[in-house]
């Protein structure tokens, strides 16, 4: 396995981001979900990609994880999207891809729409409408099984705007996590047992109090002209397959892949199909080598 190197990177506006780098291939900036989580949402599940043609750049987005804390009122989806460009500049990246998951997928989609400076975009469990996302969550809570856990899951969502401490954030996420998995099996247990997240409760509360950024982009997605892979877990209750289909329908030339036997945390429940799909798509984009291609004459 490739070594991981962690460091703080100063941005052009004075902001600072914590990153963890692995591998030496095509740069791929990875944006975690939450908000209020950090890069541990991806690790170690996506680490093998560092040996599959990628230079992985795991990011603790501004004010989260081991990035320095900031006033959450200064944060927005637009600020996070601008940070992608600032980070690329600070790292001297001329060409790179972006993979965002959950809230990170929303940030990545916003970046593709408003900036479009990455060469490739992977929208993993993303959405283009906060109104539709919240409506889906409400509907899915009402029919969540086992029924005995519905109140617990509902309270976890209702409490997000009120979370104040790291311990409260950890307890809230633990209560909500069954909602984000297809089944509470081995993958779920491993994720729970390996939780090294550095929570930022103030960031979660800030966004949960304001519609998670209040984004309504469906009518504008047709202007995106960058290659885009859209990934959705078949049983995702938060960023549903239906929301992924909306993005796919509106973004010309995009590819949609639904990961079976997985919900919101598809990269944890089905890491091999997830990584195989990402790798194959980047090979098709011509930016990483195909290990199965015949040698050149």
C-alpha positions as CSV (number, residue, x, y, z in Angstrom):
1,X,0.0,0.0,0.0
2,X,1.3,3.5,-0.9
3,X,2.4,5.7,2.0
4,X,0.2,8.5,3.2
5,X,1.6,12.0,3.7
6,X,-0.4,14.5,5.8
7,X,0.2,18.3,5.7
8,X,-1.3,21.7,6.0
9,X,-1.6,23.7,2.8
10,X,-2.0,27.5,2.9
11,X,-4.3,28.9,0.2
12,X,-4.1,32.2,-1.6
13,X,-6.8,33.9,0.5
14,X,-5.1,32.9,3.8
15,X,-7.2,29.8,4.4
16,X,-5.5,26.6,5.4
17,X,-6.6,23.0,4.5
18,X,-5.4,19.8,5.9
19,X,-4.7,17.2,3.2
20,X,-3.5,13.6,3.1
21,X,-1.8,12.5,-0.1
22,X,-1.2,9.0,-1.5
23,X,0.1,7.7,-4.8
24,X,1.7,9.5,-7.7
25,X,-0.6,9.2,-10.7
26,X,-3.4,11.5,-12.0
27,X,-4.3,14.0,-9.2
28,X,-7.8,13.3,-7.7
29,X,-9.1,15.7,-5.1
30,X,-11.5,13.9,-2.7
31,X,-14.2,15.9,-0.9
32,X,-15.9,14.3,2.1
33,X,-19.5,14.6,3.1
34,X,-21.2,15.9,6.2
35,X,-20.9,18.8,6.5
36,X,-18.9,18.6,9.7
37,X,-17.0,15.4,8.9
38,X,-13.6,14.9,7.4
39,X,-11.5,12.7,5.1
40,X,-11.8,9.7,7.3
41,X,-15.2,9.1,5.6
42,X,-13.1,7.7,2.6
43,X,-10.2,6.0,4.4
44,X,-9.1,3.3,4.3
45,X,-11.7,2.2,1.7
46,X,-10.5,4.2,-1.2
47,X,-6.7,3.9,-0.4
48,X,-6.2,1.1,-2.9
49,X,-6.8,3.6,-5.7
50,X,-3.4,5.2,-4.9
51,X,-1.9,2.1,-6.6
52,X,-4.3,2.2,-9.5
53,X,-3.1,5.3,-11.4
54,X,-4.2,8.0,-9.0
55,X,-2.5,10.6,-6.8
56,X,-5.2,10.8,-4.1
57,X,-5.6,14.1,-2.4
58,X,-7.9,13.6,0.6
59,X,-9.1,17.0,1.8
60,X,-10.4,18.2,5.2
61,X,-12.6,21.0,3.8
62,X,-12.4,24.4,5.3
63,X,-13.1,24.5,9.0
64,X,-13.4,20.7,9.3
65,X,-11.3,17.8,10.3
66,X,-7.8,18.9,11.1
67,X,-8.1,22.0,9.0
68,X,-8.0,25.1,11.3
69,X,-11.4,26.1,12.7
70,X,-13.2,29.2,11.2
71,X,-16.4,31.1,11.9
72,X,-19.0,28.8,10.3
73,X,-20.9,31.9,9.1
74,X,-18.1,32.5,6.6
75,X,-18.7,29.1,5.0
76,X,-20.8,28.2,2.0
77,X,-20.9,25.8,-0.9
78,X,-19.4,28.5,-3.0
79,X,-16.5,29.0,-0.6
80,X,-15.8,25.2,-0.5
81,X,-15.9,25.2,-4.4
82,X,-13.5,28.1,-4.6
83,X,-11.2,26.2,-2.2
84,X,-10.8,23.5,-4.9
85,X,-9.2,26.1,-7.2
86,X,-7.2,27.5,-4.4
87,X,-5.9,24.1,-3.4
88,X,-5.1,23.2,-7.0
89,X,-3.1,26.4,-7.4
90,X,-1.2,25.9,-4.1
91,X,-0.3,22.3,-5.2
92,X,0.7,23.4,-8.7
93,X,-1.9,21.1,-10.4
94,X,-2.4,21.9,-14.1
95,X,-4.8,18.9,-14.6
96,X,-6.8,17.1,-11.9
97,X,-10.1,15.4,-11.2
98,X,-12.6,15.9,-8.3
99,X,-14.5,13.2,-6.5
100,X,-17.1,14.4,-4.0
101,X,-19.3,12.2,-1.9
102,X,-22.6,13.3,-0.3
103,X,-22.2,16.9,0.7
104,X,-18.8,16.8,-1.0
105,X,-20.7,15.6,-4.1
106,X,-22.9,18.7,-3.9
107,X,-19.7,20.9,-3.6
108,X,-18.2,19.1,-6.6
109,X,-21.4,19.6,-8.6
110,X,-21.4,23.3,-7.7
111,X,-17.8,23.6,-8.8
112,X,-18.6,21.9,-12.1
113,X,-21.5,24.3,-12.7
114,X,-20.0,27.6,-11.5
115,X,-16.3,27.1,-12.2
116,X,-15.6,24.0,-14.3
117,X,-11.8,24.1,-13.9
118,X,-11.3,20.4,-13.1
119,X,-10.8,18.0,-15.9
120,X,-13.2,15.3,-14.6
121,X,-15.9,15.1,-12.0
122,X,-17.2,12.2,-10.0
123,X,-20.5,13.0,-8.2
124,X,-20.9,10.2,-5.6
125,X,-24.3,10.2,-3.8
126,X,-24.9,13.9,-4.8
127,X,-27.9,16.0,-5.4
128,X,-28.9,19.1,-7.4
129,X,-31.8,20.3,-5.2
130,X,-31.8,20.7,-1.4
131,X,-35.6,20.9,-1.4
132,X,-35.8,17.5,-3.2
133,X,-33.1,16.0,-0.9
134,X,-34.9,17.0,2.3
135,X,-38.2,15.7,0.9
136,X,-36.7,12.4,0.1
137,X,-35.1,12.1,3.6
138,X,-38.5,12.9,5.2
139,X,-40.2,10.3,3.1
140,X,-37.6,7.6,3.6
141,X,-37.5,8.1,7.4
142,X,-41.3,7.4,7.5
143,X,-40.8,4.0,5.9
144,X,-37.4,3.1,7.3
145,X,-37.0,-0.5,8.5
146,X,-36.7,-1.6,11.2
147,X,-39.6,0.5,12.3
148,X,-38.3,0.5,15.9
149,X,-35.4,2.7,14.8
150,X,-37.4,5.4,13.0
151,X,-37.7,7.7,16.0
152,X,-34.0,7.4,16.6
153,X,-33.2,8.3,13.0
154,X,-35.7,11.1,12.9
155,X,-34.3,12.7,16.1
156,X,-30.8,12.5,14.6
157,X,-31.9,14.6,11.6
158,X,-33.9,17.0,13.8
159,X,-31.0,17.5,16.1
160,X,-28.5,18.5,13.5
161,X,-29.1,22.2,13.8
162,X,-28.8,22.0,17.6
163,X,-25.5,20.1,17.8
164,X,-22.9,21.9,19.8
165,X,-20.1,19.5,21.0
166,X,-18.0,16.9,19.4
167,X,-19.5,14.3,21.6
168,X,-23.0,15.3,20.5
169,X,-21.9,15.1,16.9
170,X,-20.5,11.7,17.4
171,X,-23.6,10.4,19.1
172,X,-25.8,12.0,16.5
173,X,-23.9,10.4,13.6
174,X,-24.0,7.0,15.4
175,X,-27.8,7.2,15.7
176,X,-28.2,8.2,12.1
177,X,-25.7,5.8,10.5
178,X,-28.1,2.9,10.0
179,X,-30.1,5.2,7.7
180,X,-27.1,5.4,5.4
181,X,-26.3,1.7,5.0
182,X,-28.2,-0.9,3.0
183,X,-27.8,-3.4,5.8
184,X,-26.2,-3.3,9.3
185,X,-23.7,-6.1,8.5
186,X,-19.9,-6.4,8.4
187,X,-19.3,-3.2,6.4
188,X,-21.4,-1.2,8.8
189,X,-19.7,-2.7,11.8
190,X,-16.2,-2.0,10.4
191,X,-17.1,1.6,9.6
192,X,-18.4,2.2,13.2
193,X,-15.3,0.6,14.7
194,X,-12.8,2.6,12.6
195,X,-14.3,6.0,13.2
196,X,-11.4,8.4,13.5
197,X,-13.4,11.4,12.4
198,X,-12.5,14.8,13.8
199,X,-16.0,16.3,14.0
200,X,-16.8,20.0,13.5
201,X,-20.3,20.3,15.1
202,X,-20.5,24.0,14.5
203,X,-20.2,23.5,10.7
204,X,-22.9,20.8,10.7
205,X,-25.3,23.0,12.8
206,X,-24.7,26.0,10.5
207,X,-25.6,24.2,7.3
208,X,-28.4,22.1,8.9
209,X,-30.0,25.4,10.0
210,X,-30.1,26.7,6.4
211,X,-31.1,23.9,4.1
212,X,-27.6,22.5,3.7
213,X,-26.7,25.4,1.5
214,X,-30.0,26.0,-0.2
215,X,-28.9,24.8,-3.6
216,X,-31.4,24.6,-6.5
217,X,-29.4,23.8,-9.7
218,X,-31.5,21.5,-11.8
219,X,-32.4,24.1,-14.3
220,X,-28.8,25.1,-14.8
221,X,-27.0,21.8,-15.0
222,X,-27.3,21.7,-18.8
223,X,-24.5,24.3,-19.0
224,X,-22.0,21.8,-17.5
225,X,-19.5,20.8,-20.2
226,X,-17.0,18.7,-18.3
227,X,-16.9,14.8,-18.2
228,X,-18.9,13.6,-15.3
229,X,-19.5,10.2,-13.7
230,X,-22.5,10.0,-11.4
231,X,-22.6,7.2,-8.7
232,X,-25.6,6.2,-6.7
233,X,-26.3,3.4,-4.3
234,X,-29.4,1.5,-5.2
235,X,-30.9,1.9,-1.8
236,X,-29.6,5.4,-0.9
237,X,-32.3,7.1,1.2
238,X,-30.6,10.5,1.3
239,X,-29.3,11.2,-2.2
240,X,-31.5,8.8,-4.0
241,X,-31.1,7.1,-7.4
242,X,-33.9,9.5,-8.6
243,X,-31.8,12.5,-7.8
244,X,-28.8,10.9,-9.6
245,X,-31.0,10.4,-12.6
246,X,-31.9,14.1,-12.6
247,X,-28.3,15.1,-12.7
248,X,-27.5,12.5,-15.4
249,X,-30.4,13.6,-17.6
250,X,-29.4,17.3,-17.4
251,X,-25.6,17.0,-17.8
252,X,-24.9,16.1,-21.4
253,X,-22.5,13.2,-21.9
254,X,-22.5,12.2,-18.2
255,X,-22.5,8.5,-17.2
256,X,-24.6,7.1,-14.4
257,X,-23.7,3.9,-12.6
258,X,-25.9,2.5,-9.8
259,X,-24.0,0.4,-7.2
260,X,-26.1,-2.6,-6.2
261,X,-26.4,-3.9,-2.6
262,X,-25.5,-0.4,-1.2
263,X,-27.1,2.7,0.1
264,X,-25.5,6.1,0.8
265,X,-22.2,4.6,2.0
266,X,-21.6,2.6,-1.2
267,X,-17.9,3.1,-1.1
268,X,-17.9,1.3,2.3
269,X,-20.5,-1.4,1.5
270,X,-19.2,-2.2,-2.0
271,X,-15.7,-0.8,-2.3
272,X,-14.5,-3.0,-5.1
273,X,-17.4,-2.3,-7.6
274,X,-17.1,1.4,-6.6
275,X,-13.4,1.7,-7.2
276,X,-13.6,-0.5,-10.3
277,X,-16.2,1.8,-11.8
278,X,-14.2,5.0,-11.0
279,X,-11.0,3.5,-12.4
280,X,-12.6,2.3,-15.6
281,X,-14.2,5.7,-16.2
282,X,-10.9,7.5,-15.8
283,X,-9.3,5.0,-18.1
284,X,-12.0,5.7,-20.7
285,X,-11.2,9.4,-20.2
286,X,-7.7,8.7,-21.2
287,X,-6.0,10.1,-18.1
288,X,-4.8,6.9,-16.4
289,X,-3.3,3.9,-18.0
290,X,-5.2,0.7,-18.7
291,X,-3.3,-2.2,-17.1
292,X,-5.1,-4.6,-19.4
293,X,-4.3,-2.8,-22.6
294,X,-1.9,-4.7,-25.0
295,X,1.6,-3.2,-25.1
296,X,2.4,-0.7,-27.8
297,X,4.1,-2.1,-30.9
